[in-house]
């Protein structure tokens, strides 16, 4: 126990220093978010030309960061069929230095609702849902690639098909050995302030593992707080892309700030970049980066979800 405490102390000291040298750049967050939620993406509906643009954009960001390809892929696209139509997730990895067969996943879905047939504003831009989470995944990929010291392999994945039934995460999860997945950070709708205000977010299924406790421990000395999901009646833990792996025992949780009872722009045409708090969103991404360090670096292993 003393040795583990010493290791945690050393890692906390390390990533406080790392945070000073490797920053999550707000300008980059704005650039990525604005592009993903732009009108030219036409609402990123699954099977649309707009989502193809989004897929290409994410893959190009992964290429610029110089992420490695996942599994036996020869590019960043994980392709599969849904109802006889082609779809694809976008995946990149940073191989682990000392524990390459242990995986930590950062994920979000990049699809949204597409377009209405008529009206002055026809495009469901999906700035919060879930361009914000996808932006976080890209920013975190850049962050960890620049650190380049992860013990465990980190998988960065943007899922398609979430809005029509979670097809992207279903396909991905079925191809994954859950015993190798140490943790999954699924990021969904972090562009607005939570019910507790700035510098806060909640974790779905908080009580099911010690994942959230580990994250909060790593945030000691900061002004950021993770809370339990305040909307248990909505069963959010099993409503997002973390659900498939969580059902197999993986400590797979969704991080969000969405006020599910009063979120004004949820699934509406008004979900645009102008409605987001981009300063706070940047701080949330920083908090995820800091709080995940002991898991990424092999010091902490969250407890497993009790299988249904």
DRENFIMAR-65983 format. One line per 4 residues: number of its first residue (from 1); their letters; for each residue x, y, z of C-alpha. Coordinates in steps of 0.2 Angstrom, whole numbers. Layout:
NUM	a	X,Y,Z; ...
END
This chain:
1	xxxx	0,0,0; 14,12,4; 23,8,-12; 6,12,-22
5	xxxx	4,28,-12; 21,34,-17; 18,30,-35; 2,39,-35
9	xxxx	11,54,-27; 25,54,-40; 12,52,-54; 2,67,-47
13	xxxx	18,77,-47; 22,71,-64; 6,76,-73; 5,92,-64
17	xxxx	21,96,-73; 15,88,-89; -1,99,-88; 10,114,-88
21	xxxx	20,109,-103; 7,101,-114; -9,111,-115; -26,108,-122
25	xxxx	-27,123,-133; -44,133,-133; -41,139,-151; -39,121,-157
29	xxxx	-55,116,-147; -64,130,-156; -57,126,-173; -62,107,-172
33	xxxx	-79,110,-164; -83,124,-177; -79,113,-191; -88,97,-185
37	xxxx	-104,108,-182; -103,118,-198; -117,119,-210; -107,110,-223
41	xxxx	-108,94,-213; -127,94,-215; -130,88,-198; -119,72,-200
45	xxxx	-134,60,-202; -128,42,-204; -126,36,-222; -126,55,-228
49	xxxx	-113,64,-238; -111,76,-223; -106,62,-212; -93,57,-225
53	xxxx	-86,74,-223; -85,73,-205; -77,56,-206; -63,62,-217
57	xxxx	-61,77,-206; -58,66,-190; -47,54,-200; -36,69,-206
61	xxxx	-35,76,-188; -29,58,-182; -16,58,-197; -9,75,-192
65	xxxx	-7,69,-174; 1,54,-181; -9,41,-172; -6,22,-177
69	xxxx	-20,12,-185; -31,1,-175; -29,-18,-175; -27,-25,-193
73	xxxx	-34,-9,-201; -24,0,-215; -32,17,-212; -42,25,-199
77	xxxx	-59,19,-205; -68,4,-197; -81,-1,-209; -96,-11,-207
81	xxxx	-114,-13,-214; -130,-7,-206; -146,-12,-215; -137,-15,-231
85	xxxx	-128,2,-231; -110,6,-227; -105,15,-212; -89,18,-202
89	xxxx	-81,22,-186; -65,32,-185; -51,25,-174; -33,28,-170
93	xxxx	-22,22,-156; -6,26,-147; 2,9,-143; 6,6,-124
97	xxxx	25,7,-119; 24,-7,-106; 7,-14,-106; 2,-14,-124
101	xxxx	-11,-27,-122; -21,-17,-109; -33,-4,-117; -40,13,-112
105	xxxx	-53,20,-123; -58,38,-126; -74,39,-137; -88,50,-143
109	xxxx	-101,48,-157; -99,60,-172; -116,57,-181; -131,67,-177
113	xxxx	-149,70,-184; -146,77,-202; -158,89,-210; -176,94,-211
117	xxxx	-183,95,-229; -188,113,-228; -187,129,-217; -175,144,-215
121	xxxx	-164,133,-203; -164,115,-209; -148,109,-202; -146,100,-185
125	xxxx	-128,105,-182; -126,94,-166; -113,106,-159; -116,99,-141
129	xxxx	-123,82,-147; -110,76,-150; -97,87,-159; -92,92,-142
133	xxxx	-87,75,-137; -79,71,-153; -69,87,-152; -63,81,-134
137	xxxx	-57,65,-142; -47,73,-155; -39,86,-142; -35,71,-130
141	xxxx	-27,61,-144; -15,76,-147; -12,78,-129; -7,60,-126
145	xxxx	3,59,-142; 13,74,-136; 16,66,-119; 20,50,-127
149	xxxx	23,40,-111; 7,30,-109; 10,13,-102; -7,6,-108
153	xxxx	-13,7,-126; -25,21,-129; -39,19,-142; -47,35,-148
157	xxxx	-63,31,-157; -77,42,-165; -93,31,-167; -106,32,-180
161	xxxx	-124,27,-179; -127,32,-161; -143,42,-165; -151,27,-175
165	xxxx	-147,13,-162; -129,13,-157; -123,3,-172; -105,10,-172
169	xxxx	-101,6,-154; -110,-11,-156; -99,-16,-170; -83,-10,-161
173	xxxx	-88,-18,-145; -91,-35,-153; -74,-35,-160; -66,-30,-144
177	xxxx	-60,-43,-130; -68,-34,-115; -55,-42,-103; -42,-32,-111
181	xxxx	-51,-15,-109; -46,-7,-92; -57,8,-94; -68,18,-106
185	xxxx	-70,37,-106; -86,40,-117; -88,59,-119; -106,65,-123
189	xxxx	-112,83,-123; -99,93,-113; -102,110,-122; -114,117,-109
193	xxxx	-112,120,-90; -118,106,-79; -132,109,-65; -117,113,-53
197	xxxx	-110,126,-65; -93,128,-72; -78,116,-69; -89,101,-66
201	xxxx	-97,86,-75; -105,70,-70; -101,52,-73; -115,40,-78
205	xxxx	-114,24,-67; -103,32,-54; -108,20,-41; -105,5,-51
209	xxxx	-86,5,-50; -72,16,-42; -68,24,-59; -75,41,-54
213	xxxx	-67,40,-37; -50,38,-46; -53,52,-57; -58,64,-43
217	xxxx	-43,58,-33; -32,63,-47; -40,81,-48; -35,85,-30
221	xxxx	-28,102,-30; -39,108,-44; -56,117,-44; -64,103,-55
225	xxxx	-77,91,-48; -85,75,-55; -102,71,-48; -114,56,-49
229	xxxx	-126,56,-63; -141,67,-56; -153,59,-68; -154,41,-63
233	xxxx	-172,39,-68; -166,42,-86; -155,26,-86; -141,36,-95
237	xxxx	-128,23,-91; -135,11,-103; -141,24,-116; -124,29,-124
241	xxxx	-110,21,-133; -102,15,-117; -116,3,-114; -110,-12,-124
245	xxxx	-94,-14,-115; -101,-10,-98; -113,-24,-100; -98,-35,-102
249	xxxx	-91,-29,-86; -79,-15,-92; -78,1,-81; -85,10,-96
253	xxxx	-93,27,-91; -100,42,-100; -94,59,-95; -107,73,-98
257	xxxx	-113,90,-92; -130,89,-101; -144,95,-90; -156,81,-97
261	xxxx	-171,89,-88; -169,106,-95; -156,106,-109; -164,119,-120
265	xxxx	-156,114,-137; -155,95,-135; -160,87,-152; -166,104,-159
269	xxxx	-160,114,-174; -154,127,-161; -139,116,-155; -126,127,-163
273	xxxx	-109,132,-158; -115,149,-152; -124,141,-138; -109,132,-131
277	xxxx	-97,138,-117; -81,135,-125; -70,141,-111; -78,128,-99
281	xxxx	-78,115,-112; -59,117,-114; -57,115,-95; -68,99,-95
285	xxxx	-56,92,-108; -41,97,-97; -49,89,-82; -52,72,-92
289	xxxx	-34,73,-97; -27,75,-79; -39,64,-71; -36,49,-82
293	xxxx	-17,49,-80; -15,35,-67; -26,24,-77; -17,28,-94
297	xxxx	0,25,-85; -5,9,-77; -5,14,-59; -24,12,-56
301	xxxx	-35,-1,-63; -54,3,-60; -65,-10,-53; -77,-20,-65
305	xxxx	-95,-17,-68; -106,-31,-61; -113,-40,-76; -131,-40,-78
END
